[in-house]
Amino acid sequence: MPTWDDVEKLVSRLPGAEITTSYRTPAAKVGGRTFLRLRTEAEGWLVVMCELDEKEAMLASGSPAFHTTSHYDGYGAVLVDLAEIDEAELGELVEQAWRIKAPVRLRKQLDG
């Protein structure tokens, strides 16, 4: 089961990404833009930015790792249960979220 420490390690591999806070909770930003944050009010749930069609696909998959609330209706973010996701899939989600918010030059830097 991944932890916030594992999330931080994944984030540290992404150009320009930084660990900070958002709404007084641990978060990751790139270029000042939040791409994920830990919800302390629902411990273990990570808010991950995504495209709306990806969000719908994740929720439709029936996986217990993905959830949403009415607060996120119509918004490109999904809640990810760290207790229900494996580290490889989490790594993909973190990178995808970073790509949504990262400037082009940083995306190019990652793609080498």
C-alpha positions in Angstrom: 0.0 0.0 0.0 1.5 3.3 -1.1 1.8 6.1 1.5 2.3 9.9 1.2 6.1 9.2 1.4 5.8 7.1 -1.8 3.8 9.9 -3.5 6.6 12.3 -2.6 9.2 10.0 -4.1 7.1 9.8 -7.3 6.8 13.6 -7.4 10.5 14.1 -6.8 11.2 12.4 -10.2 9.2 15.0 -12.1 10.9 18.2 -13.4 9.9 21.4 -11.6 7.5 19.5 -9.2 7.6 20.5 -5.6 6.0 19.3 -2.4 4.1 22.0 -0.7 0.6 22.5 0.8 -2.8 23.3 -0.6 -5.8 24.1 1.7 -3.4 23.3 4.6 -2.9 19.7 3.4 0.2 18.2 1.8 0.2 18.7 -2.0 2.3 18.7 -5.1 2.6 21.6 -7.5 4.4 22.4 -10.7 4.7 26.0 -11.9 2.6 27.0 -8.9 -0.3 24.8 -10.1 -1.5 22.0 -7.8 -1.7 18.6 -9.5 -2.4 16.5 -6.4 -3.1 16.8 -2.7 -3.8 14.6 0.3 -7.2 15.1 1.9 -6.8 14.8 5.6 -10.6 14.9 6.1 -10.6 11.5 4.3 -7.3 10.1 5.3 -5.5 8.1 2.7 -7.5 9.7 -0.2 -5.4 11.6 -2.7 -7.0 14.2 -5.0 -5.5 13.7 -8.4 -6.0 16.0 -11.4 -7.2 14.3 -14.5 -9.1 14.8 -17.7 -12.9 14.5 -17.4 -13.1 11.5 -19.7 -10.3 9.7 -17.8 -12.2 10.4 -14.6 -15.3 8.9 -15.9 -13.4 5.8 -17.1 -11.7 5.4 -13.8 -15.0 5.6 -11.9 -16.8 3.3 -14.4 -14.1 0.7 -13.9 -15.6 -0.3 -10.6 -12.2 -0.3 -8.9 -12.4 0.5 -5.2 -9.3 2.7 -5.7 -11.4 5.5 -7.4 -14.1 7.7 -5.9 -15.5 11.1 -6.2 -17.9 13.4 -4.3 -20.4 16.0 -5.4 -17.7 18.6 -4.6 -15.7 17.4 -7.7 -18.7 17.1 -10.1 -17.7 18.6 -13.5 -14.1 19.0 -12.3 -11.1 17.2 -13.6 -10.1 15.5 -10.3 -10.6 12.0 -8.9 -10.1 10.7 -5.4 -7.6 7.9 -5.2 -7.6 5.5 -2.2 -3.9 4.8 -1.4 -5.0 1.6 0.4 -6.5 0.3 -2.8 -4.0 1.2 -5.5 -0.7 -0.3 -6.4 2.4 1.8 -6.7 2.8 1.3 -10.5 -0.7 2.6 -11.2 -0.2 5.4 -8.8 3.0 6.4 -10.5 1.1 6.6 -13.8 -1.6 8.8 -12.3 0.9 11.1 -10.7 2.7 11.6 -13.9 -0.5 12.2 -15.9 -1.7 14.7 -13.3 1.7 16.5 -13.5 1.5 16.6 -17.4 -1.9 18.3 -17.2 -0.5 21.2 -15.1 3.2 21.3 -16.2 4.4 23.9 -18.7 5.4 22.5 -22.2 9.2 23.0 -21.5 9.0 20.8 -18.4 7.0 18.1 -20.3 9.7 18.2 -23.0 12.4 17.9 -20.4 10.8 14.8 -19.0 10.3 13.3 -22.4 14.0 14.0 -23.2 
